[in-house]
Amino acid sequence: MNFEAADFQRDVLDRSRTVPVVVDFWAEWCGPCKVLGPILEKLAASAEGRWELVKVDTEKYQDIAIRYNIASIPNVKLFVDGEVVDEFVGALPEYAVAEWLDRAVPGKSGPQLAEAAQLLAQGHADEAAALLEEVVSSDAGNAEAKVLLGRLIVFSDPVRAASLCRDVAKGTRFSDEANLVLECAELLAKTANPAALADSPVKNGYLDAIRSFSQQDFAAALDQMIRVLARDRTYDTEGPRKACITMFHWLGEENELTKHYRRIFGMALNG
């Protein structure tokens, strides 16, 4: 795939009025450019039309480099509607470039995501989920939509929630939330195959706690899981401890249940 600029006006300024264009200002003599270039090309090839890449050789197009004040390369600028809206300088690692793109490139589904967030704030979870399904269907690379939908459906369909969040790029803005959905889905899946768990005096209590979590009875889930932890913290490869931490993260550190049970959890760990 050839990303080299042929006509800056056409390939960047005019094109950016239709789709965001990422411009990589580089030169053949620039070592860091040769590190960053393949990263940008790889990400562009998998962008699924969300943005396009154009590479501008600053030796060949010195007038353009001067026009955009290119003092150091590599220099990467994002053009939208013919204007620079964001940029970075230097050879960043792939995860950092992906994070920048995730943050800087405007999504085509922005209005729908805003509407979904408003529906969630109003307590209309089913309507929000339906809207997010539309976004995921039409904008398959939208990590925000995948994570929001995964979080909404994880208790009713943990397998689907996990599949939505599994390919969210590590180190990006939504990766922590995606990992949390995956942790919850993995925990909830244990009730689907109890025979896979080792026999133990705490097995039934462990499963009961997970079932309470699946019903979103968080107080009962934490209470029971901490009781299991106090009896056998090593069960299921420290499953009770990991489950409690997952539940705390799900609720958030400022949640009153988290504050209450964190103290009891600490006592059980140290007891």
C-alpha positions as CSV (number, residue, x, y, z in Angstrom):
1,M,0.0,0.0,0.0
2,N,1.4,3.4,-1.1
3,F,0.9,6.1,1.4
4,E,3.2,8.7,-0.2
5,A,1.7,12.1,-1.0
6,A,1.3,12.9,-4.7
7,D,-0.7,16.1,-4.3
8,F,-0.8,17.6,-0.8
9,Q,-3.9,19.8,-1.6
10,R,-5.9,16.8,-2.9
11,D,-4.5,14.0,-0.7
12,V,-4.5,15.9,2.6
13,L,-6.4,19.2,2.7
14,D,-9.3,18.2,0.4
15,R,-9.5,14.6,1.5
16,S,-9.6,15.6,5.2
17,R,-13.0,17.2,4.6
18,T,-14.3,13.7,4.1
19,V,-12.2,11.5,6.4
20,P,-9.5,12.4,9.0
21,V,-6.0,12.3,7.5
22,V,-2.9,11.6,9.5
23,V,0.2,13.1,7.9
24,D,3.7,11.6,8.7
25,F,6.4,14.2,7.9
26,W,9.6,12.2,7.5
27,A,12.9,12.0,5.6
28,E,15.1,9.2,4.3
29,W,18.0,10.2,6.5
30,C,15.9,10.2,9.7
31,G,16.4,7.0,11.8
32,P,13.5,7.5,14.1
33,C,11.3,8.1,11.0
34,K,12.1,4.6,9.9
35,V,10.9,3.2,13.3
36,L,7.7,5.2,13.4
37,G,6.8,4.8,9.7
38,P,6.0,1.1,9.7
39,I,3.9,1.5,12.9
40,L,1.8,4.1,11.3
41,E,1.4,2.1,8.1
42,K,0.4,-1.0,10.1
43,L,-2.2,1.0,12.1
44,A,-3.5,2.6,8.9
45,A,-4.0,-0.7,7.2
46,S,-6.2,-1.9,10.1
47,A,-8.1,1.5,10.5
48,E,-11.1,0.3,8.5
49,G,-11.6,3.7,7.0
50,R,-11.7,5.6,10.3
51,W,-8.7,7.6,9.1
52,E,-6.1,7.6,6.3
53,L,-2.4,8.0,6.3
54,V,-0.3,10.2,4.0
55,K,3.5,10.4,4.2
56,V,5.2,13.6,3.3
57,D,9.0,13.5,2.5
58,T,10.2,16.9,3.9
59,E,13.2,16.8,1.6
60,K,10.9,16.5,-1.4
61,Y,8.3,18.9,-0.2
62,Q,10.3,21.5,1.7
63,D,7.7,24.2,1.0
64,I,5.0,22.2,2.8
65,A,7.4,21.5,5.7
66,I,8.1,25.2,6.1
67,R,4.3,26.0,5.8
68,Y,3.6,23.7,8.7
69,N,6.6,24.7,10.8
70,I,8.3,21.3,10.8
71,A,11.4,21.8,12.9
72,S,11.9,18.2,14.0
73,I,11.0,14.9,12.5
74,P,9.2,12.6,12.6
75,N,6.3,14.9,13.1
76,V,2.8,13.6,12.8
77,K,-0.2,15.9,12.3
78,L,-3.9,15.1,12.2
79,F,-5.9,17.0,9.6
80,V,-9.7,17.5,9.8
81,D,-11.6,19.8,7.4
82,G,-8.3,21.1,6.0
83,E,-6.9,22.1,9.4
84,V,-4.4,20.6,11.9
85,V,-6.3,19.5,15.0
86,D,-3.6,17.5,16.8
87,E,0.0,16.3,16.5
88,F,3.0,14.7,18.1
89,V,6.7,14.7,17.5
90,G,9.1,11.8,17.8
91,A,9.0,8.1,17.4
92,L,6.5,6.8,19.9
93,P,5.9,3.0,20.6
94,E,3.0,1.4,18.9
95,Y,0.7,1.4,21.9
96,A,1.3,5.1,22.4
97,V,0.5,5.9,18.8
98,A,-2.6,3.8,19.0
99,E,-3.6,5.7,22.2
100,W,-3.0,9.0,20.5
101,L,-5.1,8.0,17.5
102,D,-7.9,6.7,19.7
103,R,-8.0,10.0,21.5
104,A,-7.4,12.4,18.6
105,V,-9.2,11.0,15.6
106,P,-12.9,12.0,15.7
107,G,-15.2,8.9,15.4
108,K,-17.9,8.9,12.8
109,S,-20.2,7.5,15.5
110,G,-19.7,10.4,18.0
111,P,-23.3,11.6,18.0
112,Q,-24.7,8.1,18.5
113,L,-22.2,7.5,21.4
114,A,-23.3,10.8,23.0
115,E,-26.9,9.8,22.7
116,A,-26.2,6.4,24.2
117,A,-24.4,8.1,27.2
118,Q,-27.4,10.3,27.7
119,L,-29.7,7.3,27.6
120,L,-27.6,5.5,30.2
121,A,-27.6,8.6,32.5
122,Q,-31.4,8.6,32.3
123,G,-31.6,4.9,33.2
124,H,-32.6,3.7,29.7
125,A,-30.1,0.8,29.5
126,D,-32.0,-1.2,26.9
127,E,-32.3,1.7,24.5
128,A,-28.6,2.5,25.0
129,A,-27.7,-1.1,24.3
130,A,-29.7,-1.1,21.1
131,L,-28.0,2.1,19.9
132,L,-24.6,0.7,20.8
133,E,-25.4,-2.4,18.8
134,E,-26.0,-0.2,15.8
135,V,-22.6,1.5,16.3
136,V,-20.7,-1.7,16.7
137,S,-22.4,-3.1,13.6
138,S,-21.6,0.0,11.4
139,D,-18.3,1.0,13.0
140,A,-16.5,-2.2,13.9
141,G,-13.3,-0.6,15.1
142,N,-15.0,1.7,17.6
143,A,-13.4,0.6,20.9
144,E,-15.6,2.9,23.0
145,A,-18.8,1.4,21.7
146,K,-17.5,-2.1,22.2
147,V,-16.5,-1.4,25.8
148,L,-19.8,0.4,26.7
149,L,-21.8,-2.4,25.1
150,G,-19.7,-5.1,26.8
151,R,-20.2,-3.4,30.2
152,L,-24.0,-3.3,29.6
153,I,-24.4,-6.9,28.6
154,V,-21.7,-8.7,30.6
155,F,-24.2,-10.0,33.3
156,S,-26.7,-11.2,30.7
157,D,-24.3,-12.5,28.0
158,P,-20.7,-12.7,29.4
159,V,-19.5,-14.6,26.3
160,R,-20.5,-11.9,23.9
161,A,-19.2,-9.2,26.2
162,A,-15.8,-10.8,26.3
163,S,-15.8,-11.2,22.5
164,L,-16.5,-7.4,22.1
165,C,-13.7,-6.4,24.5
166,R,-11.0,-8.9,23.7
167,D,-9.6,-7.1,20.7
168,V,-9.5,-3.6,22.3
169,A,-5.8,-2.5,21.9
170,K,-3.7,-2.6,25.0
171,G,-2.5,0.7,26.4
172,T,-5.3,2.7,24.7
173,R,-7.9,4.9,26.5
174,F,-10.4,2.1,26.8
175,S,-8.2,-0.9,27.5
176,D,-8.5,-0.8,31.3
177,E,-12.3,-0.9,31.0
178,A,-12.1,-3.6,28.4
179,N,-9.9,-5.7,30.8
180,L,-12.4,-5.2,33.6
181,V,-15.2,-6.5,31.4
182,L,-13.1,-9.5,30.5
183,E,-12.3,-10.2,34.2
184,C,-16.0,-10.0,35.0
185,A,-16.9,-12.3,32.1
186,E,-14.3,-14.8,33.2
187,L,-15.6,-14.8,36.7
188,L,-19.3,-15.2,35.7
189,A,-18.4,-18.0,33.3
190,K,-17.4,-20.2,36.2
191,T,-21.0,-20.8,37.1
192,A,-21.6,-22.3,33.6
193,N,-19.2,-25.2,34.3
194,P,-19.0,-25.9,38.0
195,A,-17.5,-29.3,37.3
196,A,-14.3,-27.5,36.2
197,L,-13.7,-26.3,39.7
198,A,-12.0,-28.5,42.2
199,D,-14.0,-30.1,45.0
200,S,-13.6,-28.2,48.3
201,P,-15.6,-27.3,51.4
202,V,-15.7,-23.7,50.0
203,K,-16.8,-24.6,46.4
204,N,-20.5,-24.1,46.9
205,G,-20.0,-20.8,48.7
206,Y,-17.6,-19.6,46.0
207,L,-20.2,-20.4,43.3
208,D,-23.0,-18.8,45.3
209,A,-21.0,-15.6,45.6
210,I,-20.5,-15.5,41.8
211,R,-24.2,-16.2,41.3
212,S,-25.0,-13.2,43.5
213,F,-22.6,-11.1,41.5
214,S,-24.3,-12.3,38.2
215,Q,-27.6,-11.0,39.7
216,Q,-25.9,-7.7,40.6
217,D,-26.5,-8.3,44.3
218,F,-23.1,-6.9,45.0
219,A,-23.4,-6.7,48.8
220,A,-24.3,-10.4,49.0
221,A,-21.6,-11.3,46.5
222,L,-18.8,-9.5,48.4
223,D,-20.1,-10.7,51.8
224,Q,-20.1,-14.4,50.7
225,M,-16.8,-14.1,48.7
226,I,-14.9,-12.6,51.7
227,R,-16.2,-15.5,53.8
228,V,-14.8,-17.9,51.3
229,L,-11.6,-16.0,51.3
230,A,-11.3,-16.2,55.0
231,R,-11.7,-20.0,54.9
232,D,-9.5,-20.8,51.9
233,R,-7.8,-17.9,50.1
234,T,-5.9,-20.3,47.8
235,Y,-9.0,-21.9,46.3
236,D,-9.2,-21.7,42.4
237,T,-5.7,-20.2,42.3
238,E,-6.6,-17.4,44.7
239,G,-9.9,-17.0,43.0
240,P,-11.7,-15.4,46.0
241,R,-9.1,-12.6,46.3
242,K,-9.2,-12.0,42.6
243,A,-13.0,-12.0,42.5
244,C,-13.2,-9.4,45.3
245,I,-10.8,-7.1,43.5
246,T,-12.7,-7.5,40.3
247,M,-15.9,-6.6,42.1
248,F,-14.3,-3.5,43.8
249,H,-13.1,-2.3,40.4
250,W,-16.5,-2.9,38.9
251,L,-18.2,-0.8,41.6
252,G,-15.5,1.9,41.7
253,E,-13.4,2.9,44.7
254,E,-15.8,5.7,45.7
255,N,-18.8,3.3,45.9
256,E,-20.0,2.9,49.5
257,L,-20.0,-0.9,49.2
258,T,-16.4,-0.9,48.1
259,K,-15.4,1.3,51.0
260,H,-17.2,-0.9,53.5
261,Y,-16.0,-4.2,52.2
262,R,-12.5,-3.1,51.4
263,R,-11.9,-3.0,55.2
264,I,-13.4,-6.4,55.8
265,F,-11.5,-7.8,52.8
266,G,-8.2,-6.5,54.2
267,M,-8.9,-8.1,57.6
268,A,-9.7,-11.4,55.9
269,L,-6.4,-11.3,53.9
270,N,-4.4,-10.5,57.1
271,G,-6.3,-12.8,59.4
